[in-house]
Amino acid sequence: MSDENPVAILFSAKVKADRLRFETAPENSVVFTGDAAEDSTSGSTRTNLPDEVEENVTYRDVEVHYAIEAKLPPAADS
């Protein structure tokens, strides 16, 4: 049996855009609360879009694939 915690929730989204422009650069974060294990994670892969976007810059042929994995904590020994 694997030592890794099982994934309880997996959310995945993929978006594409011909053009994308930000008037204000967004701030974002993901916080896992409740019973989520410490190795829960999130992240994205991007095409033609930097990790930190610039305001008033038009990005073209953009693709973002984003995923969140919330994992269960290890079971307590009985």
ChimeraX commands (.cxc) that place a marker at each C-alpha (Angstrom):
marker #1 position 0.00,0.00,0.00 radius 0.5
marker #1 position 1.26,3.48,-0.86 radius 0.5
marker #1 position 2.34,5.95,1.85 radius 0.5
marker #1 position 0.73,8.79,-0.10 radius 0.5
marker #1 position -2.56,10.23,1.04 radius 0.5
marker #1 position -5.52,9.48,-1.24 radius 0.5
marker #1 position -7.00,12.31,-3.28 radius 0.5
marker #1 position -10.42,13.19,-1.86 radius 0.5
marker #1 position -11.23,15.95,-4.34 radius 0.5
marker #1 position -9.68,16.64,-7.73 radius 0.5
marker #1 position -10.79,19.76,-9.57 radius 0.5
marker #1 position -9.37,20.38,-13.02 radius 0.5
marker #1 position -10.17,23.09,-15.56 radius 0.5
marker #1 position -8.77,24.05,-18.94 radius 0.5
marker #1 position -9.45,27.40,-20.59 radius 0.5
marker #1 position -8.38,28.86,-23.92 radius 0.5
marker #1 position -8.55,32.42,-25.21 radius 0.5
marker #1 position -7.65,34.10,-28.47 radius 0.5
marker #1 position -6.88,37.30,-26.52 radius 0.5
marker #1 position -6.64,38.04,-22.81 radius 0.5
marker #1 position -5.92,41.40,-21.16 radius 0.5
marker #1 position -5.88,42.46,-17.50 radius 0.5
marker #1 position -6.62,46.06,-16.54 radius 0.5
marker #1 position -5.50,45.13,-13.03 radius 0.5
marker #1 position -3.17,42.21,-12.37 radius 0.5
marker #1 position -5.08,39.71,-10.22 radius 0.5
marker #1 position -3.91,38.39,-6.86 radius 0.5
marker #1 position -4.86,34.81,-6.10 radius 0.5
marker #1 position -4.18,32.01,-3.68 radius 0.5
marker #1 position -5.55,28.65,-2.62 radius 0.5
marker #1 position -5.90,27.77,1.07 radius 0.5
marker #1 position -6.80,24.27,2.21 radius 0.5
marker #1 position -8.82,24.23,5.42 radius 0.5
marker #1 position -10.64,21.65,7.48 radius 0.5
marker #1 position -9.31,18.11,7.28 radius 0.5
marker #1 position -7.14,18.50,4.17 radius 0.5
marker #1 position -3.73,16.84,4.37 radius 0.5
marker #1 position -0.56,18.96,4.27 radius 0.5
marker #1 position 0.38,17.51,0.87 radius 0.5
marker #1 position -2.77,18.88,-0.79 radius 0.5
marker #1 position -1.73,20.98,-3.77 radius 0.5
marker #1 position -2.75,23.23,-6.63 radius 0.5
marker #1 position -1.07,24.61,-9.71 radius 0.5
marker #1 position -1.29,25.48,-13.36 radius 0.5
marker #1 position 0.44,24.97,-16.67 radius 0.5
marker #1 position 0.20,27.92,-19.03 radius 0.5
marker #1 position 0.79,28.56,-22.70 radius 0.5
marker #1 position 1.58,32.13,-23.80 radius 0.5
marker #1 position 0.77,33.50,-20.34 radius 0.5
marker #1 position 3.42,34.23,-17.68 radius 0.5
marker #1 position 2.96,33.25,-14.03 radius 0.5
marker #1 position 2.77,36.94,-13.16 radius 0.5
marker #1 position 0.75,38.84,-15.76 radius 0.5
marker #1 position 1.29,42.50,-16.53 radius 0.5
marker #1 position -1.43,45.11,-16.50 radius 0.5
marker #1 position -2.68,46.41,-19.87 radius 0.5
marker #1 position -0.76,43.81,-21.88 radius 0.5
marker #1 position -2.69,41.72,-24.41 radius 0.5
marker #1 position -1.73,38.04,-24.38 radius 0.5
marker #1 position -2.65,35.99,-27.45 radius 0.5
marker #1 position -3.44,32.30,-28.01 radius 0.5
marker #1 position -3.58,31.66,-24.27 radius 0.5
marker #1 position -4.22,28.30,-22.63 radius 0.5
marker #1 position -4.32,27.54,-18.91 radius 0.5
marker #1 position -4.79,24.13,-17.31 radius 0.5
marker #1 position -5.41,24.43,-13.56 radius 0.5
marker #1 position -5.78,21.65,-11.00 radius 0.5
marker #1 position -6.51,21.43,-7.28 radius 0.5
marker #1 position -5.98,18.18,-5.34 radius 0.5
marker #1 position -7.34,18.05,-1.79 radius 0.5
marker #1 position -6.06,14.97,0.01 radius 0.5
marker #1 position -7.18,13.23,3.17 radius 0.5
marker #1 position -4.87,13.17,6.18 radius 0.5
marker #1 position -3.36,9.79,7.14 radius 0.5
marker #1 position -5.69,7.57,9.13 radius 0.5
marker #1 position -5.01,7.52,12.84 radius 0.5
marker #1 position -3.84,4.18,14.21 radius 0.5
marker #1 position -6.49,2.54,16.38 radius 0.5
marker link #1:1,2 radius 0.2
marker link #1:2,3 radius 0.2
marker link #1:3,4 radius 0.2
marker link #1:4,5 radius 0.2
marker link #1:5,6 radius 0.2
marker link #1:6,7 radius 0.2
marker link #1:7,8 radius 0.2
marker link #1:8,9 radius 0.2
marker link #1:9,10 radius 0.2
marker link #1:10,11 radius 0.2
marker link #1:11,12 radius 0.2
marker link #1:12,13 radius 0.2
marker link #1:13,14 radius 0.2
marker link #1:14,15 radius 0.2
marker link #1:15,16 radius 0.2
marker link #1:16,17 radius 0.2
marker link #1:17,18 radius 0.2
marker link #1:18,19 radius 0.2
marker link #1:19,20 radius 0.2
marker link #1:20,21 radius 0.2
marker link #1:21,22 radius 0.2
marker link #1:22,23 radius 0.2
marker link #1:23,24 radius 0.2
marker link #1:24,25 radius 0.2
marker link #1:25,26 radius 0.2
marker link #1:26,27 radius 0.2
marker link #1:27,28 radius 0.2
marker link #1:28,29 radius 0.2
marker link #1:29,30 radius 0.2
marker link #1:30,31 radius 0.2
marker link #1:31,32 radius 0.2
marker link #1:32,33 radius 0.2
marker link #1:33,34 radius 0.2
marker link #1:34,35 radius 0.2
marker link #1:35,36 radius 0.2
marker link #1:36,37 radius 0.2
marker link #1:37,38 radius 0.2
marker link #1:38,39 radius 0.2
marker link #1:39,40 radius 0.2
marker link #1:40,41 radius 0.2
marker link #1:41,42 radius 0.2
marker link #1:42,43 radius 0.2
marker link #1:43,44 radius 0.2
marker link #1:44,45 radius 0.2
marker link #1:45,46 radius 0.2
marker link #1:46,47 radius 0.2
marker link #1:47,48 radius 0.2
marker link #1:48,49 radius 0.2
marker link #1:49,50 radius 0.2
marker link #1:50,51 radius 0.2
marker link #1:51,52 radius 0.2
marker link #1:52,53 radius 0.2
marker link #1:53,54 radius 0.2
marker link #1:54,55 radius 0.2
marker link #1:55,56 radius 0.2
marker link #1:56,57 radius 0.2
marker link #1:57,58 radius 0.2
marker link #1:58,59 radius 0.2
marker link #1:59,60 radius 0.2
marker link #1:60,61 radius 0.2
marker link #1:61,62 radius 0.2
marker link #1:62,63 radius 0.2
marker link #1:63,64 radius 0.2
marker link #1:64,65 radius 0.2
marker link #1:65,66 radius 0.2
marker link #1:66,67 radius 0.2
marker link #1:67,68 radius 0.2
marker link #1:68,69 radius 0.2
marker link #1:69,70 radius 0.2
marker link #1:70,71 radius 0.2
marker link #1:71,72 radius 0.2
marker link #1:72,73 radius 0.2
marker link #1:73,74 radius 0.2
marker link #1:74,75 radius 0.2
marker link #1:75,76 radius 0.2
marker link #1:76,77 radius 0.2
marker link #1:77,78 radius 0.2
view
